[in-house]
C-alpha cells in the first residue's frame, strides 16, 4: 500500500456493539450463516471476529459486487476460499447475477447433511433459516431484497443504514435473518482499513478524502494503469506520488480554482466516487496469494 501519510482509521459506532450481541443471541435460531463480503476486497471485508461470533454454524461466503471486481481475481478468491473449506459464490446484487446460486449452495452443499437428516426423519418441509451478516455497505439489504422479490430491507449506498435485525420469508422453505452491518472495534491492519475506506464501508465523514484518493491513485498506477489512462488521460510515471497523480487528474478534468490552483478536493471526490461506481473499470484491491 502507498506510504502517503494518513491518520489511523478507526470507526466503531455504538450500534455495532449491539449487533455483536444480537448475533450471539440469535445464532441458535438459524441453521447456517451467509457472510456477504465485497468482491473487490474479499479478505479485508471479512470481519475477523465473525468466526468467533458465529461459533460452529455452517457458513456460506458471498462475494457481492462481483461486476465491479476483476473477473480473474474473483475466480482466484473463490478457489482460495473453497480450498480453505468455505463454500463460496460470486454475485452482483444490482444486476442479479449469481443470486440464483445462493440457495442451492446453502441447501445442497453447506447444509447437505442437515437436509438428509431432515428427509430421513420426515422433516423435509421444515424451513431453512439463514442469518445474513457482513460489514457495512457490502450490499446485504440489496441482496435480501433481490432474493425476496420485495423491498423488505432498507438499502442505501452508505454504511450503517440497517440498525436492527429483521426476518424475511422468501418462501415456505427459506427464511432469512437480516443483521445490521458490523465492523470490529480496532483495525490492527491499516492497509485493510484503507481498502474498506476505498469501497465505502467506513463513513467518509471521518476520512481525509484527498489522502484517501491519493492512496487509491498510487495503487491504480501500479495495478491498473490503463484505468487512469482511459478515464483521466493520465499516464503514471514511476516516480509520481499519489498527490501528483491527484493533481494530474484535477488538471485534466479542468478542476481549477482562482489563481490557477488545482481543486484537489473536488478531484479526490471524483476519483473515489468513480472507483466505487465502477467507472474506472473492474478493479480488485487485493489478491489471495499475497495474503494467505
FENMO-V428680 format. One record per residue. N is the residue number from 0. PSI is psi in whole degrees, -180 to 180 (NA if undefined). BURIAL is b if it has 9 or more other ideal C-beta (glycine too) atoms within 8 Angstrom, else e. Layout:
n: [N,N]
psi: [PSI,PSI]
burial: [BURIAL,BURIAL]
//
This chain:
n: [0,1,2,3,4,5,6,7,8,9,10,11,12,13,14,15,16,17,18,19,20,21,22,23,24,25,26,27,28,29,30,31,32,33,34,35,36,37,38,39,40,41,42,43,44,45,46,47,48,49,50,51,52,53,54,55,56,57,58,59,60,61,62,63,64,65,66,67,68,69,70,71,72,73,74,75,76,77,78,79,80,81,82,83,84,85,86,87,88,89,90,91,92,93,94,95,96,97,98,99,100,101,102,103,104,105,106,107,108,109,110,111,112,113,114,115,116,117,118,119,120,121,122,123,124,125,126,127,128,129,130,131,132,133,134,135,136,137,138,139,140,141,142,143,144,145,146,147,148,149,150,151,152,153,154,155,156,157,158,159,160,161,162,163,164,165,166,167,168,169,170,171,172,173,174,175,176,177,178,179,180,181,182,183,184,185,186,187,188,189,190,191,192,193,194,195,196,197,198,199,200,201,202,203,204,205,206,207,208,209,210,211,212,213,214,215,216,217,218,219,220,221,222,223,224,225,226,227,228,229,230,231,232,233,234,235,236,237,238,239,240,241,242,243,244,245,246,247,248,249,250,251,252,253,254,255,256,257,258,259,260,261,262,263,264,265,266,267,268,269,270,271,272,273,274,275,276,277,278,279,280,281,282,283,284,285,286,287,288,289,290,291]
psi: [143,141,17,131,135,134,152,136,122,129,111,78,156,-34,-19,-31,-38,-39,-41,-41,-37,-43,-48,-41,-27,-2,-36,-14,-9,160,-30,170,131,116,122,130,171,122,-19,-20,68,-33,-43,-30,9,127,117,-14,-4,-35,-44,-43,-33,6,-128,21,139,146,138,133,128,116,97,165,34,-23,-11,-12,158,122,-43,-37,-40,-42,-37,-40,-39,-47,-41,-50,-41,-39,-22,15,13,117,133,138,152,135,165,111,-25,-44,-21,-1,129,-10,-32,-13,-11,-56,-41,-37,-38,-51,-35,-18,-62,-43,27,-45,-43,-41,-37,-44,-42,-39,-44,-28,9,23,28,-18,-5,137,141,129,126,122,131,119,168,169,170,147,26,-1,22,-51,-39,-39,-46,-44,-39,-44,-37,-15,16,164,79,-40,138,125,125,157,54,154,150,24,-48,122,-9,163,157,143,138,119,117,-45,-168,-21,-8,132,139,141,105,123,150,154,142,127,-168,155,-31,129,102,-36,101,-24,-41,-40,-40,-41,-41,-37,-40,-44,-11,14,-16,140,128,-21,-24,4,151,102,-33,-42,-39,-47,-38,-41,-42,-43,-38,-41,-46,-35,-32,-47,-33,59,-31,-28,-41,-38,-46,-38,-40,-4,31,125,108,136,155,-35,10,133,169,-39,-34,-39,-42,-42,-38,-41,-47,-42,-45,-33,1,30,76,152,178,141,6,13,147,134,84,-27,-46,-41,-40,-45,-41,-47,-48,-45,-41,-30,-49,-32,-4,7,-15,3,-175,113,133,134,-13,153,147,-38,-17,-8,-9,NA]
burial: [e,e,e,b,e,b,e,e,b,e,e,b,e,e,b,b,e,b,b,b,e,b,b,e,e,b,b,e,e,b,b,b,b,b,b,b,b,b,b,b,b,b,b,b,b,b,b,e,e,b,e,e,b,b,e,e,b,b,b,b,b,b,b,b,b,b,b,b,b,e,e,e,b,b,e,b,b,b,b,b,b,b,e,e,e,b,b,b,b,b,b,b,b,e,e,e,e,b,b,e,e,b,b,b,b,b,b,e,b,b,b,b,e,b,b,e,e,b,e,e,e,e,e,e,e,e,e,b,b,b,b,b,b,b,b,b,b,b,b,b,b,b,b,b,b,b,b,b,e,e,e,b,b,e,b,e,e,e,b,b,b,b,e,e,b,e,e,b,e,b,e,e,e,b,b,b,b,b,b,b,b,b,b,b,e,e,b,e,e,b,e,b,b,b,b,b,b,b,b,b,b,b,b,e,e,e,b,e,b,b,b,b,b,b,b,b,b,b,b,b,b,e,e,b,b,e,b,b,b,e,b,b,e,b,e,b,e,e,e,b,b,b,b,e,b,b,b,b,b,b,b,b,b,e,b,b,e,e,e,e,e,b,b,b,e,b,b,b,b,b,b,b,e,b,b,b,e,b,e,b,b,b,b,b,b,b,e,b,e,e,e,e]
//
